[in-house]
Amino acid sequence: MNTTRRKFLLHGTALSAALLLPATRVIAQPRFTQNPFTLGVASGYPQPDSVVLWTRLAPDPLNGGGMPEAGVPVRWEIAADEGFRKLAGSGEFIAGPQLAHAVHVQARGLAPGRPYWYRFRAGEAQSPVGRTRTAPAADDAQTRLRLAVASCQHYEHGFFAAYRDMAEQELDLVLHVGDYIYESSWGKGRVRDHSGSEPYTLADYRNRYAQYRTDAHLQAAHATCPWLVLWDDHEVDNDYARDRSQDLDPVEAFLARRTAAYQAYFEHMPLPPQTWAGGNSMRIYGTHAHGALARLQLLDMRQYRDYHVCPRPSRGAGGNQVNVLECPERVQPQRSMLGAAQEQWLDGALAASPARWNVIAQTTLMAQSDRGNAENRIVYTDGWDGYPVARERLLQSIAARKLANPVVLGGDVHFAAACDLRVNFDDAKSPVVASEFVSTSISSYGPSRARNEALLAKNPHIHFANGMRRGYTRHEVGAKRWEATFRGVQDPADAQSRVYSLAQYVVEDGRPGVVKS
């Protein structure tokens, strides 16, 4: 066991608790010898009358932040114009060491469906200016939605040219569906290196997030529009499920690690201030409305799921490629990807939605994905194929409720995909009940062309699959049509690489299923 890991297992719980203590003093007039806004600015979770504003003071970002063990007043301003002549709100936030001097402000009293500009000041230092946008009014049926979906941004596997391209688009929202950081390193041909070893402590995770956040293209994408965020596994540990780590660590030790990871996630994301109140859990699932046009149901696919079935004996736990005939536990009726409480909440939220487009924002590929040859059906148990009865419950509910224009968005699998979703994927006559778009990775290594071609050959409901290009998906949503454009990075080893459109698929109002444009 390495020294960092041993230290964490012995002291992780006490360390996390100690860092939640309130600051003992406030430095009224801080002085900085280095720029404290090295991690940029961000906004998120827009409502018709409010938006969350974020920054973190970190003059020495890769070494704990470099801030004193004291509170520091940070002034924030939000304006209706880029020159800040028409202030719409302002105030002061005490950024303290208990949350790594992060700032989470809910700016209220704003007008719906319009852009705003915001900035922060600490002492004599001023942040970059960010641009955000409030959500349309709840009854606004004339609006449109311009949305980008991102996933899987391994720092070592490629530069973030996709975010440079994203920042140049005129977007209303960015939805990040998981693997914002990676806890581990692997693969050949890495273009840059993680600073430090695998994170286990709160300090470790803070440094890992800070390294990702120093990327200029990621900062630019955060500064151009508000974000909604979901976590997957690598924000904590590969393929973890609830309180079980991939390496089957003692539950108490893993929960201490998970607590540290969740806190660092909160500290570095533009989440509403009330999202996390300490402890080893945090609710990130919920509903986001974009006028009368769309409702996004944001799901948590890690914190409440049942454990993986049929793991590899040599691996301990986590996902595994299995022959479906050799893993009958996979179809146990009580198994859940979301947990009973979240399943019940989602069913109610979908039933109550009056929106024209109903979006299920989750972290992975929902469509059945048979990866075997002609004789065998092979599936991967970390995704929905490891929880097929739970998937069937959800799709049956969508069909029974005749939900208006259901669209599922995901990531995780490192390839772009456009799919039809059926209650019974093995029956070609089973009606299509929903559409699915999966974003490829921002930078993480993807599968070969041969693997994607084999996937398409065995899964006729998957109409498009491309893992050769990293990138993201841009969505344009109007009252009558959903248009998804898959954007691909030509060279992930070049931060200034060309980014271009790989393919385009549409969904027509009232007609579930994807059609090539």
Secondary structure as UniProt FT lines:
FT   HELIX           3..18
FT   TURN            19..20
FT   TURN            38..39
FT   STRAND          41..47
FT   TURN            48..49
FT   STRAND          50..56
FT   HELIX           61..63
FT   STRAND          71..79
FT   TURN            82..83
FT   STRAND          87..95
FT   HELIX           97..99
FT   TURN            100..101
FT   STRAND          102..108
FT   TURN            112..113
FT   STRAND          115..122
FT   TURN            123..124
FT   STRAND          125..126
FT   STRAND          130..133
FT   TURN            138..139
FT   STRAND          145..150
FT   TURN            155..157
FT   HELIX           161..167
FT   STRAND          173..176
FT   HELIX           202..213
FT   HELIX           216..224
FT   STRAND          227..229
FT   TURN            234..236
FT   TURN            238..239
FT   TURN            242..243
FT   TURN            246..247
FT   HELIX           251..268
FT   HELIX           273..275
FT   STRAND          286..290
FT   TURN            291..293
FT   STRAND          294..298
FT   TURN            313..315
FT   STRAND          321..323
FT   HELIX           324..326
FT   HELIX           328..331
FT   TURN            333..334
FT   HELIX           340..352
FT   STRAND          357..361
FT   STRAND          378..380
FT   TURN            381..382
FT   HELIX           384..386
FT   HELIX           388..401
FT   STRAND          406..410
FT   STRAND          416..422
FT   TURN            425..426
FT   TURN            428..429
FT   STRAND          432..438
FT   HELIX           449..458
FT   TURN            460..461
FT   STRAND          462..466
FT   STRAND          470..477
FT   STRAND          481..489
FT   TURN            492..493
FT   TURN            495..496
FT   STRAND          499..508
FT   TURN            509..510
FT   STRAND          511..516
//
